[in-house]
Amino acid sequence: MARPAASAEAVEPDEAAEAAPARKSKKMPLIIGALVLLLGGGGAAAWFFTQSGEPAGEAKEELPKPPVYLPLDTFTVNLQDGAQYMQIDITLQVADQAEVDVIKLHMPRVRSRLLALLSSKYADDLVTAEDKQKLAQEIRAQVKQPFDPKGKPQQVDDVLFTSFVIQ
């Protein structure tokens, strides 16, 4: 009878030996998965904290450029009705200093265009704010015209009146 107990005991250690590797095989994927998650989370955290805060694909926002102004000499013209004249000071807002240089280089042509435009007006056509806005758009169109036949137009952003007198 001692033998059957020994064989029962012998069977149990063999089962225990087989059961032990089975437990290790269940733990190994859990340990590997935990390590992968830990390393992946650590890598993601490191990447997150080392980034500058802006997405790599987006360009940095540029600060707006300060406006560039070009004041023109005073214009004094007789208006169409013949009894009145207009004295006007104009300042152009342009894109950059290069535009200023181009316009200054062709200033006689600019002044000629604007004198022809201004002298074609009637005093009654320049009374309201809307009339003055329309005149500003016409001045802008005249200055934007290319100076050379195949040249590119000037970039004039705005026309500002700094003095506007009709007598």
Residue, then its C-alpha position, 0 to 999 in steps of 0.5 A: m500500500a505504500r507503493p500506491a501512495a508513492s505512485a500517487e505522490a510521484v504523479e503529483p510532482d510530475e503534474a506540478a512540474e507540468a503545471a509550473p511551466a504552464r504558469k510561467s508561459k501565462k506570465m511571460p506575455l503579460i510581462i512582455g506586454a507590460l514592458v511594451l506599454l511601459l516603454g511605449g508610454g515613456g517614449a510617447a511622454a518623452w516625445f510630447f515633452t520635447q516638442s516645441g508646442e506647434p505642429a511640425g507641418e504648420a508654419k510659424e505665424e509671422l508678425p504683421k509687417p508695419p505699414v509703409y507710407l509714401p506721402l506725396d507732394t501737395f496737389t493744387v488743381n482747378l476743378q471742372d466748373g472753373a470757379q473753384y480749385m482743390q488742394i489735396d495732400i495724399t499719402l499712399q500705403v504700399a506693400d514694402q520699401a521696394e514699392v516706395d522706391v519704384i513709385k519714387l522713381h516714376m514720380p513724374r508719371v504718378r503726378s501727371r496721372l493724378l493731376a489729370l484725374l483730379s482736374s477732371k472732377y467737379a466740386d459737387d462730385l467731392v462733397t460726401a464721404e462716399d465721394k471721397q472714398k470713390l476718389a481714393q479708389e480712382i487714385r489707387a487705380q491710377v497709381k497701380q497701373p504699370f509704369d512700363p508697357k509689360g511691367k507689373p502693377q504696383q501694390v498700393d494697399d490704401v490711399l489716405f487723404t491728409s488734407f482736402v480743401i475745395q475753395 
